[in-house]
């Protein structure tokens, strides 16, 4: 059993955790021979941030965690943002929105790792850069903004002013209970899982109408092999289901459901 009450193979989970903690695995095998740890971590900040957020609870993480977090902080650009890496800049949303999503995820990771006063200068720079002008086209933008607002409130011991963001995210739920990764497009497991995760962290009750409709959508659209097909997030995918997006969507669907307390107890 893991901390969510799910039956897992402990040895396989241990192997996966140890594999993810090895910094060279952030690179393809042909790029590893001459790679340097510091440069690699600086250049792979999106993956580093998600690894910090995804680390298992109640485990001794050794030296990799503070090392990864330190390099993630150093990757902040002079203007306060984090530069999206890998395939993220080719996604079918405005570059500014993608950069804001990367920046917000990385702030959440740093707040989750070590919410000390030392992070305040990074928060101030990032907040100034993020500003108030963007209104995201993607469900992910609204979800991560909701999560960040709650993380900042906890860091500063303040009441989380999330009602407006929560209402906006809920308004983007479709009639069938889903969210699209892009709000204007058909619902999918990727958008639905991310929205559920953010709303659950904000206190969404598992028995609420939005939660039950989302779970029903996911129950009805899961394939026999356990996956959820998701159209590619890149512009060139042109609405075609892709392997990468399907993997992302399947992972997020499970993560989102497990964040709901009643689901986690099953």
C-alpha positions, 0 to 999 in steps of 0.5 A, a space after each residue: 500500500 502507498 500513502 493513497 491506499 493503492 496497491 503497488 509493487 514496492 520494489 518497482 516504485 522504489 526503482 522508479 523513484 531512484 530512476 527519477 532522482 538521477 539527474 542524467 535521466 533528464 537527458 536523452 541517452 546520446 546527450 549524457 556523456 559530456 553533460 554537467 549536472 548544474 547546466 542540465 538542471 538549469 536547462 530542464 526546469 519544467 521537469 525539475 519542478 514536476 519532480 519536486 512536486 511529485 516526490 513521494 511523502 515520508 521518504 528520505 530524499 537524500 541530496 537530490 531534493 535540495 540540489 534540484 530545488 536550488 538549481 530550480 531557483 537559479 533558473 529564474 530569469 532576470 525578468 522573474 519568469 522561468 523559460 519553458 523547455 522541451 516541447 512546451 513552446 510548440 503547444 497550441 496556446 500563446 507563448 506568454 501563456 505557456 511561459 506563465 504556466 511554467 513559471 507558476 508550476 515552478 513557484 508552487 514546487 519551490 513553495 512546496 519544497 521549502 517555504 522559507 523567507 528566502 523564497 520571497 525575492 523570487 516570489 516578488 519578481 515572478 509576481 511582478 512579471 506575471 502581472 494581471 493581464 493574461 486570461 488563459 485559454 487553457 484549463 491548465 492556466 486557470 488551474 495552476 493559478 488557483 493552486 499558486 494562490 493557495 500556496 502563496 496564502 499558506 506561505 504568508 499565513 493569509 486567507 486564500 482569496 481563491 473564490 473568483 479563480 475557483 468560480 472561473 475554473 468551474 465555469 469552464 466545465 463542460 456539460 458532460 463533466 469534462 474540461 478540455 486542455 484548451 477550454 474552447 475545445 472538447 473535454 479530455 482527460 488531461 484538462 479534466 484531471 488537472 482541473 480536478 487536482 486544482 479544485 480538490 486542493 482548493 477544497 472541492 468536496 468529492 460528493 459535489 456536482 462538479 466532482 461527480 460529473 467529472 468522475 463520471 466523464 472519466 469513468 465513461 471515457 477510459 479505454 479497456 487498456 486503462 488509458 484515456 486518449 487525448 489529442 496532442 497539445 502541439 499545434 501540428 497535432 491538428 486534433 489527432 490523439 498522440 501518445 505523449 498527450 495520452 500518457 499525460 492525460 492518463 496520469 493527470 486523470 489518476 492524479 486528479 481523482 486521487 486528490 479527492 479525499 473520498 477517492 484516495 480512501 478507496 
